[in-house]
């Protein structure tokens, strides 16, 4: 993008160089002994998941990662503008290690972006990358999942977590 001497374009020319690394340096994100708390945000501050059809396709795609044996999916909550998941990569059959969480989620985001085009979304569905927190043994994983599942209540979308159709608790937590 060409820099303009006056105006905003000049200031943001080196944005890709200034972005903070949001992954832990030298951490093995394919390690299935860890639980990963992930947040993926929709692009352009939009709320594409208000579309029931798109929301159902996003959840079907997420659940297929579990059904295909790629992840343990402990809990999830699809909000109008973002998705929370708590997961671990599953150990791969015949391989020494699991698939990397970044690769799994990158493929998921690419696939669901293509699905979103059928629902009128133009361009990318998701923001670049995702936010993650690697669970630690001393953390209360149940409380974290309860917090995620209660997100629609805190946002005033429903009165009870059970009333939100785009969330769930699936695999037993590794406690």
C-alpha positions as CSV (number, residue, x, y, z in Angstrom):
1,X,0.0,0.0,0.0
2,X,1.6,3.3,-1.0
3,X,2.4,5.7,1.9
4,X,0.8,9.1,1.8
5,X,2.9,11.8,3.4
6,X,0.0,13.4,5.1
7,X,-2.9,11.4,6.5
8,X,-3.4,8.0,8.2
9,X,-1.9,5.8,5.5
10,X,1.6,6.8,6.3
11,X,1.3,5.8,10.0
12,X,0.0,2.3,9.3
13,X,2.4,1.3,6.5
14,X,4.5,-0.8,8.8
15,X,1.6,-2.4,10.8
16,X,2.6,-6.0,9.9
17,X,6.0,-5.4,11.4
18,X,4.7,-3.8,14.5
19,X,2.0,-6.5,15.3
20,X,2.7,-8.3,18.6
21,X,3.2,-12.0,18.4
22,X,0.2,-13.5,20.1
23,X,1.4,-17.1,20.2
24,X,3.8,-18.3,23.0
25,X,7.4,-18.4,21.6
26,X,8.7,-22.0,21.3
27,X,5.5,-23.5,22.6
28,X,4.3,-26.8,21.0
29,X,0.6,-26.0,20.1
30,X,0.2,-29.7,19.0
31,X,0.6,-30.9,22.6
32,X,-2.6,-32.7,23.5
33,X,-1.8,-32.5,27.2
34,X,-2.9,-28.9,27.3
35,X,-6.3,-27.3,27.1
36,X,-6.6,-24.3,24.9
37,X,-9.1,-21.5,25.4
38,X,-9.6,-19.9,22.0
39,X,-11.5,-16.8,20.8
40,X,-12.0,-16.1,17.1
41,X,-13.6,-12.8,16.1
42,X,-15.6,-11.9,13.1
43,X,-14.0,-9.4,10.7
44,X,-15.0,-5.7,10.4
45,X,-16.8,-5.5,13.7
46,X,-19.8,-7.3,12.2
47,X,-22.3,-9.7,13.6
48,X,-22.5,-12.4,10.9
49,X,-23.6,-15.1,13.3
50,X,-27.0,-13.5,13.8
51,X,-27.8,-15.3,10.6
52,X,-29.3,-18.6,11.9
53,X,-28.3,-20.5,8.7
54,X,-24.6,-19.3,8.9
55,X,-24.5,-20.0,12.7
56,X,-25.7,-23.5,12.1
57,X,-23.1,-24.1,9.4
58,X,-20.3,-22.7,11.7
59,X,-21.3,-25.0,14.5
60,X,-21.7,-28.0,12.2
61,X,-18.1,-27.4,10.9
62,X,-16.8,-27.1,14.5
63,X,-18.5,-30.3,15.6
64,X,-17.1,-32.1,12.5
65,X,-13.6,-31.4,13.8
66,X,-14.5,-33.3,16.9
67,X,-16.3,-36.1,14.9
68,X,-13.3,-36.5,12.6
69,X,-11.1,-37.0,15.7
70,X,-9.0,-33.8,15.3
71,X,-10.0,-32.2,18.6
72,X,-11.5,-32.8,22.0
73,X,-14.1,-30.1,22.3
74,X,-14.9,-29.3,25.9
75,X,-17.2,-26.4,25.4
76,X,-18.1,-23.7,22.8
77,X,-20.2,-20.6,22.5
78,X,-20.9,-18.9,19.2
79,X,-21.9,-15.3,19.8
80,X,-23.1,-12.8,17.2
81,X,-19.6,-11.6,16.5
82,X,-17.2,-14.2,17.9
83,X,-16.6,-17.8,18.8
84,X,-15.2,-19.2,22.0
85,X,-13.9,-22.8,22.1
86,X,-12.1,-24.8,24.7
87,X,-10.3,-27.7,23.1
88,X,-7.3,-29.9,23.0
89,X,-5.9,-31.5,19.8
90,X,-6.4,-35.2,19.7
91,X,-3.4,-37.5,19.5
92,X,-3.2,-38.6,15.8
93,X,-3.4,-42.3,15.0
94,X,0.0,-43.6,13.9
95,X,1.7,-40.3,14.4
96,X,4.0,-39.1,17.2
97,X,2.1,-35.8,17.7
98,X,-1.2,-34.2,17.2
99,X,-2.0,-31.6,14.6
100,X,-1.1,-28.1,15.6
101,X,-4.0,-26.0,17.0
102,X,-3.1,-23.1,14.6
103,X,-3.3,-25.4,11.6
104,X,-6.6,-26.9,12.7
105,X,-8.2,-23.4,13.3
106,X,-6.7,-22.0,10.1
107,X,-8.3,-24.7,8.1
108,X,-11.6,-24.2,10.0
109,X,-11.6,-20.5,9.3
110,X,-10.8,-21.0,5.6
111,X,-13.6,-23.5,5.2
112,X,-16.2,-21.5,7.2
113,X,-15.3,-18.4,5.2
114,X,-16.1,-20.2,2.0
115,X,-19.4,-21.4,3.5
116,X,-20.2,-17.8,4.6
117,X,-20.1,-16.6,0.9
118,X,-23.3,-18.6,0.3
119,X,-24.9,-16.5,3.0
120,X,-24.0,-13.2,1.4
121,X,-20.7,-12.5,3.3
122,X,-18.2,-10.7,1.1
123,X,-14.5,-11.4,1.6
124,X,-13.1,-12.8,4.8
125,X,-15.4,-13.9,7.6
126,X,-12.8,-13.9,10.4
127,X,-10.2,-11.5,11.8
128,X,-6.6,-12.5,11.3
129,X,-5.3,-15.2,13.7
130,X,-7.1,-15.8,17.1
131,X,-6.6,-15.2,20.8
132,X,-5.6,-18.1,22.9
133,X,-4.8,-19.0,26.5
134,X,-3.1,-22.2,27.4
135,X,-4.7,-23.8,30.4
136,X,-2.6,-24.4,33.4
137,X,-3.1,-27.2,35.9
138,X,-4.0,-24.9,38.8
139,X,-6.8,-23.3,36.8
140,X,-10.4,-24.3,37.3
141,X,-11.3,-25.6,33.8
142,X,-14.9,-26.1,34.8
143,X,-15.3,-22.5,36.0
144,X,-13.8,-21.3,32.7
145,X,-16.2,-23.3,30.6
146,X,-19.1,-22.1,32.8
147,X,-18.0,-18.5,32.2
148,X,-17.9,-19.1,28.4
149,X,-21.3,-20.8,28.4
150,X,-22.8,-17.8,30.4
151,X,-21.5,-15.3,27.9
152,X,-24.9,-14.9,26.2
153,X,-26.5,-14.1,29.6
154,X,-23.9,-11.4,30.4
155,X,-24.5,-9.9,27.0
156,X,-28.3,-9.8,27.6
157,X,-29.1,-12.2,24.7
158,X,-30.9,-14.8,26.9
159,X,-31.9,-15.2,30.5
160,X,-30.3,-18.6,31.1
161,X,-27.3,-20.2,29.5
162,X,-29.5,-23.2,28.5
163,X,-31.6,-20.9,26.3
164,X,-28.7,-20.2,24.0
165,X,-28.8,-22.7,21.1
166,X,-25.3,-21.9,19.9
167,X,-23.3,-23.3,22.9
168,X,-22.6,-26.6,24.5
169,X,-20.5,-28.7,26.9
170,X,-19.3,-31.9,25.1
171,X,-16.2,-33.9,26.0
172,X,-15.4,-34.4,29.7
173,X,-12.8,-32.0,31.0
174,X,-9.4,-33.5,31.8
175,X,-9.5,-32.7,35.5
